[in-house]
């Protein structure tokens, strides 16, 4: 039975997610080092203590941001794209969204974040919702703007008409909510002209 090493610490390394790679019959795990670098390490070397860091120099000064909001943002971004067990994976990695190679190293992401206006009050956003996490496709916006963006993606004039047609043809609130990835209460509001009342 394969060991689940997810989120376990091995020296300066924290195991993130298994990969499809194998070496000597051992599963390779994607790990993040305290210095911010990401490295694949075999489960065998993690368990026997053979790997305790990414190879960075002992005593090297690290970014010191491992407990920061920005670091958590970076870590969660990788998890939802690379970890099938993440609760958000189906909306990201499950539909082909990935993190660019450059940003697999936290220090690179840190440089971009600082140069692009990062504040703890902002959240990362992909301008093209079907695009990957890359410097050219990402920006920092407020949580409210992010929520509005998601709603705009989910709800538009065409979908409003489809929802109302579906209800007239007997589709349940639950079915329509699943089809359009919105809540049943939102489907009800749309179907009953409580919102978007100007859309025929």
FIDREN-855607 format. One record per atom (N, C-alpha, C): residue number from 1; residue in one letter; atom name; z, y, x. Coordinates in nm, 2 decimals. Layout:
BEGIN
NUM,A,CA,Z,Y,X .
...
// end
This chain:
BEGIN
1,X,N,0.00,-0.12,0.08 .
1,X,CA,0.00,0.00,0.00 .
1,X,C,0.00,0.13,0.09 .
2,X,N,-0.09,0.22,0.06 .
2,X,CA,-0.10,0.34,0.14 .
2,X,C,0.02,0.43,0.12 .
3,X,N,0.07,0.48,0.23 .
3,X,CA,0.19,0.57,0.23 .
3,X,C,0.14,0.71,0.17 .
4,X,N,0.22,0.76,0.09 .
4,X,CA,0.20,0.90,0.05 .
4,X,C,0.28,1.00,0.13 .
5,X,N,0.21,1.06,0.23 .
5,X,CA,0.28,1.15,0.32 .
5,X,C,0.27,1.30,0.28 .
6,X,N,0.22,1.32,0.16 .
6,X,CA,0.19,1.46,0.11 .
6,X,C,0.32,1.54,0.12 .
7,X,N,0.31,1.66,0.18 .
7,X,CA,0.41,1.76,0.20 .
7,X,C,0.53,1.71,0.29 .
8,X,N,0.52,1.60,0.35 .
8,X,CA,0.62,1.56,0.45 .
8,X,C,0.60,1.63,0.58 .
9,X,N,0.71,1.66,0.65 .
9,X,CA,0.70,1.73,0.78 .
9,X,C,0.71,1.63,0.89 .
10,X,N,0.63,1.65,0.99 .
10,X,CA,0.63,1.57,1.11 .
10,X,C,0.63,1.67,1.23 .
11,X,N,0.74,1.71,1.28 .
11,X,CA,0.75,1.81,1.39 .
11,X,C,0.70,1.94,1.33 .
12,X,N,0.60,2.00,1.39 .
12,X,CA,0.54,2.12,1.34 .
12,X,C,0.43,2.10,1.24 .
13,X,N,0.40,1.98,1.21 .
13,X,CA,0.30,1.95,1.11 .
13,X,C,0.35,1.92,0.97 .
14,X,N,0.28,1.96,0.87 .
14,X,CA,0.31,1.93,0.73 .
14,X,C,0.18,1.86,0.68 .
15,X,N,0.19,1.74,0.63 .
15,X,CA,0.08,1.67,0.57 .
15,X,C,0.04,1.73,0.44 .
16,X,N,-0.09,1.76,0.42 .
16,X,CA,-0.14,1.82,0.30 .
16,X,C,-0.20,1.72,0.21 .
17,X,N,-0.31,1.65,0.26 .
17,X,CA,-0.38,1.56,0.17 .
17,X,C,-0.46,1.46,0.26 .
18,X,N,-0.47,1.33,0.21 .
18,X,CA,-0.55,1.23,0.29 .
18,X,C,-0.70,1.27,0.28 .
19,X,N,-0.77,1.22,0.38 .
19,X,CA,-0.91,1.24,0.38 .
19,X,C,-0.98,1.11,0.37 .
20,X,N,-1.11,1.10,0.36 .
20,X,CA,-1.18,0.98,0.35 .
20,X,C,-1.20,0.91,0.49 .
21,X,N,-1.16,0.98,0.59 .
21,X,CA,-1.18,0.93,0.73 .
21,X,C,-1.08,0.82,0.76 .
22,X,N,-1.12,0.73,0.85 .
22,X,CA,-1.03,0.63,0.90 .
22,X,C,-1.04,0.62,1.05 .
23,X,N,-0.93,0.59,1.12 .
23,X,CA,-0.94,0.56,1.26 .
23,X,C,-0.85,0.45,1.29 .
24,X,N,-0.91,0.34,1.35 .
24,X,CA,-0.83,0.22,1.38 .
24,X,C,-0.77,0.17,1.25 .
25,X,N,-0.83,0.18,1.14 .
25,X,CA,-0.77,0.13,1.01 .
25,X,C,-0.67,0.22,0.95 .
26,X,N,-0.64,0.34,1.01 .
26,X,CA,-0.54,0.43,0.96 .
26,X,C,-0.60,0.55,0.89 .
27,X,N,-0.54,0.59,0.78 .
27,X,CA,-0.59,0.70,0.70 .
27,X,C,-0.57,0.83,0.78 .
28,X,N,-0.67,0.92,0.78 .
28,X,CA,-0.66,1.05,0.85 .
28,X,C,-0.61,1.15,0.74 .
29,X,N,-0.51,1.22,0.78 .
29,X,CA,-0.45,1.32,0.69 .
29,X,C,-0.48,1.47,0.74 .
30,X,N,-0.51,1.55,0.64 .
30,X,CA,-0.53,1.69,0.67 .
30,X,C,-0.39,1.75,0.68 .
31,X,N,-0.35,1.81,0.79 .
31,X,CA,-0.22,1.87,0.81 .
31,X,C,-0.23,2.01,0.85 .
32,X,N,-0.13,2.09,0.82 .
32,X,CA,-0.12,2.23,0.87 .
32,X,C,0.00,2.24,0.96 .
33,X,N,-0.03,2.31,1.07 .
33,X,CA,0.07,2.33,1.18 .
33,X,C,0.15,2.46,1.15 .
34,X,N,0.27,2.47,1.20 .
34,X,CA,0.34,2.59,1.18 .
34,X,C,0.27,2.71,1.24 .
35,X,N,0.18,2.69,1.33 .
35,X,CA,0.11,2.80,1.39 .
35,X,C,0.00,2.85,1.30 .
36,X,N,-0.03,2.77,1.19 .
36,X,CA,-0.13,2.81,1.09 .
36,X,C,-0.26,2.74,1.10 .
37,X,N,-0.28,2.66,1.21 .
37,X,CA,-0.40,2.58,1.22 .
37,X,C,-0.40,2.45,1.14 .
38,X,N,-0.51,2.41,1.10 .
38,X,CA,-0.53,2.29,1.02 .
38,X,C,-0.59,2.18,1.11 .
39,X,N,-0.54,2.06,1.10 .
39,X,CA,-0.59,1.95,1.19 .
39,X,C,-0.58,1.82,1.11 .
40,X,N,-0.68,1.73,1.14 .
40,X,CA,-0.67,1.59,1.08 .
40,X,C,-0.60,1.50,1.18 .
41,X,N,-0.50,1.43,1.13 .
41,X,CA,-0.42,1.34,1.21 .
41,X,C,-0.41,1.20,1.14 .
42,X,N,-0.41,1.10,1.22 .
42,X,CA,-0.39,0.96,1.16 .
42,X,C,-0.25,0.94,1.11 .
43,X,N,-0.24,0.87,1.00 .
43,X,CA,-0.11,0.84,0.94 .
43,X,C,-0.02,0.77,1.04 .
44,X,N,-0.08,0.68,1.12 .
44,X,CA,-0.01,0.61,1.22 .
44,X,C,0.06,0.70,1.33 .
45,X,N,-0.02,0.80,1.37 .
45,X,CA,0.03,0.89,1.47 .
45,X,C,0.14,0.98,1.41 .
46,X,N,0.13,1.02,1.29 .
46,X,CA,0.23,1.10,1.22 .
46,X,C,0.36,1.01,1.21 .
47,X,N,0.35,0.89,1.17 .
47,X,CA,0.47,0.81,1.15 .
47,X,C,0.54,0.77,1.27 .
48,X,N,0.46,0.74,1.38 .
48,X,CA,0.52,0.70,1.51 .
48,X,C,0.56,0.81,1.60 .
49,X,N,0.54,0.94,1.55 .
49,X,CA,0.59,1.05,1.63 .
49,X,C,0.49,1.09,1.74 .
50,X,N,0.37,1.03,1.74 .
50,X,CA,0.27,1.06,1.84 .
50,X,C,0.20,1.20,1.82 .
51,X,N,0.21,1.25,1.70 .
51,X,CA,0.16,1.38,1.67 .
51,X,C,0.26,1.47,1.60 .
52,X,N,0.29,1.58,1.67 .
52,X,CA,0.40,1.67,1.62 .
52,X,C,0.35,1.82,1.60 .
53,X,N,0.22,1.84,1.65 .
53,X,CA,0.17,1.98,1.64 .
53,X,C,0.02,1.96,1.64 .
54,X,N,-0.05,2.08,1.63 .
54,X,CA,-0.20,2.08,1.63 .
54,X,C,-0.25,2.07,1.78 .
55,X,N,-0.15,2.08,1.87 .
55,X,CA,-0.19,2.09,2.01 .
55,X,C,-0.17,2.23,2.07 .
56,X,N,-0.11,2.32,1.99 .
56,X,CA,-0.09,2.45,2.04 .
56,X,C,0.02,2.45,2.15 .
57,X,N,0.02,2.54,2.24 .
57,X,CA,0.11,2.54,2.35 .
57,X,C,0.26,2.54,2.30 .
58,X,N,0.34,2.47,2.36 .
58,X,CA,0.48,2.46,2.32 .
58,X,C,0.55,2.60,2.35 .
59,X,N,0.62,2.65,2.24 .
59,X,CA,0.68,2.78,2.25 .
59,X,C,0.58,2.89,2.22 .
60,X,N,0.46,2.86,2.19 .
60,X,CA,0.36,2.96,2.16 .
60,X,C,0.41,3.05,2.04 .
61,X,N,0.39,3.18,2.04 .
61,X,CA,0.43,3.27,1.93 .
61,X,C,0.34,3.24,1.81 .
62,X,N,0.40,3.21,1.70 .
62,X,CA,0.33,3.19,1.58 .
62,X,C,0.32,3.31,1.49 .
63,X,N,0.25,3.30,1.38 .
63,X,CA,0.24,3.42,1.30 .
63,X,C,0.36,3.46,1.22 .
64,X,N,0.46,3.36,1.21 .
64,X,CA,0.58,3.39,1.15 .
64,X,C,0.58,3.42,1.00 .
65,X,N,0.47,3.37,0.93 .
65,X,CA,0.45,3.40,0.79 .
65,X,C,0.45,3.27,0.71 .
66,X,N,0.50,3.16,0.76 .
66,X,CA,0.50,3.04,0.68 .
66,X,C,0.57,3.04,0.55 .
67,X,N,0.66,3.14,0.53 .
67,X,CA,0.73,3.15,0.41 .
67,X,C,0.69,3.27,0.32 .
68,X,N,0.58,3.33,0.37 .
68,X,CA,0.53,3.45,0.30 .
68,X,C,0.44,3.42,0.18 .
69,X,N,0.43,3.51,0.09 .
69,X,CA,0.34,3.49,-0.03 .
69,X,C,0.20,3.47,0.02 .
70,X,N,0.15,3.54,0.12 .
70,X,CA,0.01,3.52,0.16 .
70,X,C,-0.01,3.38,0.21 .
71,X,N,0.08,3.33,0.29 .
71,X,CA,0.07,3.19,0.34 .
71,X,C,0.06,3.09,0.22 .
72,X,N,0.15,3.12,0.12 .
72,X,CA,0.15,3.03,0.00 .
72,X,C,0.01,3.04,-0.07 .
73,X,N,-0.04,3.16,-0.08 .
73,X,CA,-0.17,3.18,-0.14 .
73,X,C,-0.28,3.10,-0.07 .
74,X,N,-0.27,3.10,0.06 .
74,X,CA,-0.37,3.03,0.14 .
74,X,C,-0.35,2.88,0.12 .
75,X,N,-0.23,2.83,0.13 .
75,X,CA,-0.20,2.69,0.11 .
75,X,C,-0.24,2.64,-0.02 .
76,X,N,-0.22,2.71,-0.13 .
76,X,CA,-0.25,2.67,-0.27 .
76,X,C,-0.40,2.67,-0.28 .
77,X,N,-0.47,2.77,-0.22 .
77,X,CA,-0.62,2.77,-0.22 .
77,X,C,-0.68,2.64,-0.17 .
78,X,N,-0.63,2.60,-0.05 .
78,X,CA,-0.67,2.47,0.01 .
78,X,C,-0.64,2.35,-0.08 .
79,X,N,-0.52,2.35,-0.13 .
79,X,CA,-0.47,2.24,-0.21 .
79,X,C,-0.56,2.22,-0.34 .
80,X,N,-0.59,2.33,-0.41 .
80,X,CA,-0.67,2.31,-0.53 .
80,X,C,-0.81,2.28,-0.51 .
81,X,N,-0.86,2.30,-0.38 .
81,X,CA,-1.00,2.26,-0.35 .
81,X,C,-1.01,2.12,-0.28 .
82,X,N,-0.90,2.08,-0.21 .
82,X,CA,-0.91,1.96,-0.13 .
82,X,C,-0.82,1.84,-0.18 .
83,X,N,-0.73,1.87,-0.27 .
83,X,CA,-0.63,1.77,-0.31 .
83,X,C,-0.65,1.73,-0.46 .
84,X,N,-0.71,1.61,-0.48 .
84,X,CA,-0.74,1.56,-0.62 .
84,X,C,-0.61,1.55,-0.70 .
85,X,N,-0.49,1.54,-0.64 .
85,X,CA,-0.37,1.53,-0.71 .
85,X,C,-0.31,1.67,-0.75 .
86,X,N,-0.37,1.78,-0.71 .
86,X,CA,-0.33,1.91,-0.75 .
86,X,C,-0.36,1.93,-0.89 .
87,X,N,-0.27,2.00,-0.97 .
87,X,CA,-0.29,2.02,-1.11 .
87,X,C,-0.42,2.10,-1.14 .
88,X,N,-0.46,2.18,-1.05 .
88,X,CA,-0.58,2.27,-1.07 .
88,X,C,-0.71,2.22,-1.01 .
89,X,N,-0.70,2.10,-0.95 .
89,X,CA,-0.81,2.05,-0.87 .
89,X,C,-0.94,2.03,-0.96 .
90,X,N,-0.93,1.99,-1.08 .
90,X,CA,-1.04,1.97,-1.17 .
90,X,C,-1.13,2.10,-1.19 .
91,X,N,-1.06,2.22,-1.18 .
91,X,CA,-1.13,2.34,-1.20 .
91,X,C,-1.18,2.40,-1.07 .
92,X,N,-1.15,2.34,-0.96 .
92,X,CA,-1.19,2.39,-0.83 .
92,X,C,-1.26,2.28,-0.75 .
93,X,N,-1.19,2.20,-0.67 .
93,X,CA,-1.25,2.10,-0.59 .
93,X,C,-1.33,2.00,-0.68 .
94,X,N,-1.28,1.97,-0.80 .
94,X,CA,-1.34,1.88,-0.89 .
94,X,C,-1.48,1.92,-0.93 .
95,X,N,-1.51,2.05,-0.92 .
95,X,CA,-1.64,2.10,-0.96 .
95,X,C,-1.71,2.16,-0.84 .
96,X,N,-1.67,2.12,-0.72 .
96,X,CA,-1.75,2.15,-0.60 .
96,X,C,-1.71,2.28,-0.53 .
97,X,N,-1.60,2.35,-0.58 .
97,X,CA,-1.55,2.47,-0.51 .
97,X,C,-1.48,2.43,-0.38 .
98,X,N,-1.51,2.49,-0.27 .
98,X,CA,-1.45,2.46,-0.14 .
98,X,C,-1.41,2.59,-0.07 .
99,X,N,-1.33,2.57,0.04 .
99,X,CA,-1.28,2.68,0.12 .
99,X,C,-1.37,2.67,0.25 .
100,X,N,-1.42,2.79,0.29 .
100,X,CA,-1.51,2.79,0.41 .
100,X,C,-1.43,2.74,0.53 .
101,X,N,-1.51,2.69,0.63 .
101,X,CA,-1.45,2.63,0.75 .
101,X,C,-1.36,2.73,0.82 .
102,X,N,-1.41,2.86,0.82 .
102,X,CA,-1.34,2.96,0.89 .
102,X,C,-1.19,2.98,0.84 .
103,X,N,-1.18,2.97,0.71 .
103,X,CA,-1.05,2.99,0.65 .
103,X,C,-0.96,2.87,0.65 .
104,X,N,-1.00,2.76,0.71 .
104,X,CA,-0.91,2.65,0.72 .
104,X,C,-0.81,2.67,0.83 .
105,X,N,-0.83,2.78,0.90 .
105,X,CA,-0.73,2.83,1.00 .
105,X,C,-0.66,2.95,0.94 .
106,X,N,-0.53,2.94,0.92 .
106,X,CA,-0.46,3.05,0.85 .
106,X,C,-0.48,3.18,0.92 .
107,X,N,-0.48,3.18,1.05 .
107,X,CA,-0.49,3.31,1.12 .
107,X,C,-0.62,3.39,1.09 .
108,X,N,-0.72,3.31,1.07 .
108,X,CA,-0.85,3.38,1.03 .
108,X,C,-0.84,3.44,0.89 .
109,X,N,-0.78,3.36,0.80 .
109,X,CA,-0.76,3.41,0.66 .
109,X,C,-0.67,3.54,0.67 .
110,X,N,-0.57,3.53,0.75 .
110,X,CA,-0.47,3.64,0.77 .
110,X,C,-0.55,3.77,0.81 .
111,X,N,-0.63,3.76,0.91 .
111,X,CA,-0.71,3.87,0.95 .
111,X,C,-0.80,3.93,0.84 .
112,X,N,-0.86,3.84,0.77 .
112,X,CA,-0.95,3.89,0.66 .
112,X,C,-0.86,3.96,0.55 .
113,X,N,-0.75,3.90,0.52 .
113,X,CA,-0.66,3.95,0.41 .
113,X,C,-0.61,4.09,0.45 .
114,X,N,-0.57,4.11,0.57 .
114,X,CA,-0.52,4.24,0.62 .
114,X,C,-0.63,4.35,0.62 .
115,X,N,-0.76,4.31,0.65 .
115,X,CA,-0.87,4.40,0.66 .
115,X,C,-0.93,4.43,0.52 .
116,X,N,-0.89,4.35,0.42 .
116,X,CA,-0.96,4.37,0.29 .
116,X,C,-0.86,4.42,0.18 .
117,X,N,-0.75,4.47,0.22 .
117,X,CA,-0.66,4.54,0.13 .
117,X,C,-0.55,4.46,0.07 .
118,X,N,-0.51,4.35,0.13 .
118,X,CA,-0.41,4.26,0.07 .
118,X,C,-0.28,4.33,0.05 .
119,X,N,-0.22,4.31,-0.07 .
119,X,CA,-0.08,4.35,-0.10 .
119,X,C,-0.02,4.23,-0.17 .
120,X,N,0.11,4.22,-0.17 .
120,X,CA,0.18,4.11,-0.23 .
120,X,C,0.17,4.12,-0.39 .
121,X,N,0.13,4.23,-0.44 .
121,X,CA,0.11,4.25,-0.58 .
121,X,C,-0.03,4.20,-0.63 .
122,X,N,-0.11,4.17,-0.53 .
122,X,CA,-0.25,4.13,-0.57 .
122,X,C,-0.27,3.98,-0.56 .
123,X,N,-0.38,3.93,-0.62 .
123,X,CA,-0.41,3.79,-0.62 .
123,X,C,-0.56,3.77,-0.57 .
124,X,N,-0.59,3.66,-0.51 .
124,X,CA,-0.73,3.64,-0.46 .
124,X,C,-0.82,3.61,-0.58 .
125,X,N,-0.94,3.66,-0.57 .
125,X,CA,-1.04,3.64,-0.68 .
125,X,C,-1.18,3.61,-0.62 .
126,X,N,-1.25,3.51,-0.67 .
126,X,CA,-1.39,3.49,-0.63 .
126,X,C,-1.48,3.57,-0.72 .
127,X,N,-1.56,3.66,-0.67 .
127,X,CA,-1.65,3.74,-0.75 .
127,X,C,-1.75,3.65,-0.83 .
128,X,N,-1.81,3.55,-0.76 .
128,X,CA,-1.89,3.45,-0.83 .
128,X,C,-1.80,3.33,-0.86 .
129,X,N,-1.77,3.31,-0.99 .
129,X,CA,-1.67,3.20,-1.03 .
129,X,C,-1.72,3.06,-0.99 .
130,X,N,-1.85,3.05,-0.96 .
130,X,CA,-1.90,2.92,-0.92 .
130,X,C,-1.92,2.91,-0.77 .
131,X,N,-1.89,3.02,-0.70 .
131,X,CA,-1.90,3.02,-0.55 .
131,X,C,-1.77,2.97,-0.48 .
132,X,N,-1.79,2.96,-0.35 .
132,X,CA,-1.67,2.91,-0.27 .
132,X,C,-1.58,3.02,-0.23 .
133,X,N,-1.47,2.98,-0.17 .
133,X,CA,-1.38,3.08,-0.11 .
133,X,C,-1.43,3.11,0.03 .
134,X,N,-1.50,3.23,0.04 .
134,X,CA,-1.55,3.28,0.16 .
134,X,C,-1.52,3.43,0.17 .
135,X,N,-1.53,3.49,0.28 .
135,X,CA,-1.51,3.64,0.29 .
135,X,C,-1.60,3.72,0.21 .
136,X,N,-1.72,3.68,0.19 .
136,X,CA,-1.82,3.75,0.12 .
136,X,C,-1.80,3.74,-0.03 .
137,X,N,-1.74,3.63,-0.08 .
137,X,CA,-1.72,3.61,-0.22 .
137,X,C,-1.58,3.64,-0.28 .
138,X,N,-1.49,3.68,-0.19 .
138,X,CA,-1.35,3.70,-0.23 .
138,X,C,-1.31,3.84,-0.22 .
139,X,N,-1.21,3.88,-0.30 .
139,X,CA,-1.15,4.01,-0.30 .
139,X,C,-1.01,4.00,-0.35 .
140,X,N,-0.93,4.11,-0.35 .
140,X,CA,-0.80,4.11,-0.40 .
140,X,C,-0.79,4.19,-0.52 .
141,X,N,-0.74,4.14,-0.63 .
141,X,CA,-0.73,4.21,-0.76 .
141,X,C,-0.59,4.19,-0.82 .
142,X,N,-0.56,4.27,-0.92 .
142,X,CA,-0.43,4.25,-0.99 .
142,X,C,-0.43,4.13,-1.08 .
143,X,N,-0.31,4.08,-1.11 .
143,X,CA,-0.30,3.96,-1.20 .
143,X,C,-0.37,3.99,-1.33 .
144,X,N,-0.35,4.12,-1.38 .
144,X,CA,-0.41,4.15,-1.51 .
144,X,C,-0.56,4.14,-1.50 .
145,X,N,-0.62,4.20,-1.39 .
145,X,CA,-0.77,4.19,-1.38 .
145,X,C,-0.81,4.05,-1.37 .
146,X,N,-0.74,3.97,-1.30 .
146,X,CA,-0.77,3.82,-1.28 .
146,X,C,-0.77,3.75,-1.42 .
147,X,N,-0.67,3.78,-1.50 .
147,X,CA,-0.67,3.72,-1.63 .
147,X,C,-0.79,3.77,-1.72 .
148,X,N,-0.82,3.90,-1.71 .
148,X,CA,-0.94,3.95,-1.78 .
148,X,C,-1.07,3.88,-1.74 .
149,X,N,-1.08,3.86,-1.61 .
149,X,CA,-1.20,3.79,-1.55 .
149,X,C,-1.21,3.65,-1.61 .
150,X,N,-1.10,3.58,-1.61 .
150,X,CA,-1.10,3.44,-1.66 .
150,X,C,-1.14,3.44,-1.81 .
151,X,N,-1.09,3.54,-1.89 .
151,X,CA,-1.12,3.54,-2.03 .
151,X,C,-1.27,3.58,-2.05 .
152,X,N,-1.32,3.67,-1.96 .
152,X,CA,-1.46,3.70,-1.97 .
152,X,C,-1.55,3.59,-1.94 .
153,X,N,-1.51,3.50,-1.85 .
153,X,CA,-1.59,3.38,-1.81 .
153,X,C,-1.59,3.28,-1.93 .
154,X,N,-1.47,3.27,-1.99 .
154,X,CA,-1.45,3.17,-2.10 .
154,X,C,-1.52,3.21,-2.23 .
155,X,N,-1.50,3.34,-2.26 .
155,X,CA,-1.55,3.39,-2.39 .
155,X,C,-1.66,3.50,-2.37 .
156,X,N,-1.77,3.47,-2.43 .
156,X,CA,-1.87,3.57,-2.44 .
156,X,C,-1.94,3.56,-2.58 .
157,X,N,-2.04,3.65,-2.60 .
157,X,CA,-2.10,3.65,-2.74 .
157,X,C,-2.16,3.52,-2.78 .
158,X,N,-2.23,3.45,-2.68 .
158,X,CA,-2.29,3.32,-2.72 .
158,X,C,-2.18,3.22,-2.76 .
159,X,N,-2.07,3.22,-2.68 .
159,X,CA,-1.97,3.12,-2.71 .
159,X,C,-1.89,3.15,-2.84 .
160,X,N,-1.88,3.28,-2.87 .
160,X,CA,-1.81,3.32,-2.99 .
160,X,C,-1.89,3.26,-3.11 .
161,X,N,-2.03,3.27,-3.10 .
161,X,CA,-2.11,3.22,-3.21 .
161,X,C,-2.11,3.07,-3.22 .
162,X,N,-2.10,3.00,-3.10 .
162,X,CA,-2.09,2.86,-3.10 .
162,X,C,-1.96,2.81,-3.16 .
163,X,N,-1.85,2.88,-3.13 .
163,X,CA,-1.72,2.84,-3.19 .
163,X,C,-1.72,2.85,-3.34 .
164,X,N,-1.77,2.96,-3.39 .
164,X,CA,-1.78,2.99,-3.53 .
164,X,C,-1.87,2.89,-3.60 .
165,X,N,-1.98,2.86,-3.54 .
165,X,CA,-2.07,2.76,-3.60 .
165,X,C,-2.00,2.62,-3.60 .
166,X,N,-1.93,2.59,-3.49 .
166,X,CA,-1.86,2.46,-3.48 .
166,X,C,-1.76,2.45,-3.59 .
167,X,N,-1.68,2.55,-3.62 .
167,X,CA,-1.58,2.55,-3.72 .
167,X,C,-1.64,2.53,-3.86 .
168,X,N,-1.75,2.60,-3.88 .
168,X,CA,-1.82,2.59,-4.01 .
168,X,C,-1.88,2.45,-4.03 .
169,X,N,-1.91,2.38,-3.92 .
169,X,CA,-1.96,2.25,-3.93 .
169,X,C,-1.85,2.14,-3.92 .
170,X,N,-1.73,2.18,-3.93 .
170,X,CA,-1.62,2.09,-3.94 .
170,X,C,-1.55,2.04,-3.81 .
171,X,N,-1.59,2.11,-3.70 .
171,X,CA,-1.52,2.07,-3.57 .
171,X,C,-1.37,2.12,-3.58 .
172,X,N,-1.28,2.04,-3.52 .
172,X,CA,-1.14,2.07,-3.53 .
172,X,C,-1.11,2.18,-3.42 .
173,X,N,-1.00,2.25,-3.44 .
173,X,CA,-0.95,2.35,-3.35 .
173,X,C,-0.93,2.28,-3.21 .
174,X,N,-0.87,2.16,-3.21 .
174,X,CA,-0.84,2.09,-3.09 .
174,X,C,-0.97,2.06,-3.01 .
175,X,N,-1.07,2.01,-3.08 .
175,X,CA,-1.20,1.98,-3.02 .
175,X,C,-1.27,2.10,-2.96 .
176,X,N,-1.27,2.21,-3.03 .
176,X,CA,-1.33,2.33,-2.98 .
176,X,C,-1.25,2.39,-2.87 .
177,X,N,-1.12,2.38,-2.87 .
177,X,CA,-1.04,2.43,-2.76 .
177,X,C,-1.07,2.35,-2.64 .
178,X,N,-1.09,2.22,-2.65 .
178,X,CA,-1.12,2.14,-2.53 .
178,X,C,-1.26,2.17,-2.48 .
179,X,N,-1.35,2.19,-2.57 .
179,X,CA,-1.49,2.22,-2.53 .
179,X,C,-1.50,2.35,-2.45 .
180,X,N,-1.43,2.45,-2.50 .
180,X,CA,-1.44,2.59,-2.44 .
180,X,C,-1.33,2.63,-2.35 .
181,X,N,-1.23,2.53,-2.33 .
181,X,CA,-1.12,2.55,-2.24 .
181,X,C,-1.04,2.68,-2.27 .
182,X,N,-1.01,2.69,-2.40 .
182,X,CA,-0.92,2.80,-2.45 .
182,X,C,-0.82,2.73,-2.54 .
183,X,N,-0.72,2.81,-2.58 .
183,X,CA,-0.61,2.76,-2.67 .
183,X,C,-0.66,2.74,-2.81 .
184,X,N,-0.60,2.65,-2.89 .
184,X,CA,-0.63,2.63,-3.03 .
184,X,C,-0.61,2.76,-3.10 .
185,X,N,-0.50,2.84,-3.07 .
185,X,CA,-0.47,2.96,-3.14 .
185,X,C,-0.59,3.06,-3.12 .
186,X,N,-0.64,3.06,-3.00 .
186,X,CA,-0.75,3.15,-2.97 .
186,X,C,-0.88,3.11,-3.05 .
187,X,N,-0.90,2.98,-3.06 .
187,X,CA,-1.02,2.93,-3.14 .
187,X,C,-1.00,2.98,-3.28 .
188,X,N,-0.87,2.97,-3.34 .
188,X,CA,-0.85,3.01,-3.47 .
188,X,C,-0.87,3.16,-3.49 .
189,X,N,-0.83,3.24,-3.40 .
189,X,CA,-0.84,3.38,-3.41 .
189,X,C,-0.99,3.42,-3.41 .
190,X,N,-1.07,3.35,-3.33 .
190,X,CA,-1.21,3.38,-3.32 .
190,X,C,-1.28,3.33,-3.45 .
191,X,N,-1.25,3.21,-3.49 .
191,X,CA,-1.31,3.16,-3.62 .
191,X,C,-1.28,3.24,-3.74 .
192,X,N,-1.16,3.30,-3.74 .
192,X,CA,-1.11,3.38,-3.86 .
192,X,C,-1.14,3.53,-3.84 .
193,X,N,-1.22,3.56,-3.75 .
193,X,CA,-1.26,3.70,-3.72 .
193,X,C,-1.15,3.79,-3.69 .
194,X,N,-1.05,3.74,-3.63 .
194,X,CA,-0.93,3.82,-3.59 .
194,X,C,-0.96,3.90,-3.46 .
195,X,N,-1.06,3.84,-3.38 .
195,X,CA,-1.11,3.91,-3.26 .
195,X,C,-1.26,3.90,-3.26 .
196,X,N,-1.33,3.98,-3.19 .
196,X,CA,-1.48,3.98,-3.18 .
196,X,C,-1.54,3.98,-3.32 .
197,X,N,-1.48,4.06,-3.41 .
197,X,CA,-1.52,4.06,-3.55 .
197,X,C,-1.66,4.13,-3.56 .
198,X,N,-1.71,4.20,-3.46 .
198,X,CA,-1.84,4.26,-3.46 .
198,X,C,-1.96,4.16,-3.43 .
199,X,N,-1.92,4.04,-3.38 .
199,X,CA,-2.02,3.94,-3.35 .
199,X,C,-2.05,3.86,-3.47 .
200,X,N,-2.18,3.86,-3.51 .
200,X,CA,-2.21,3.78,-3.63 .
200,X,C,-2.22,3.64,-3.60 .
// end
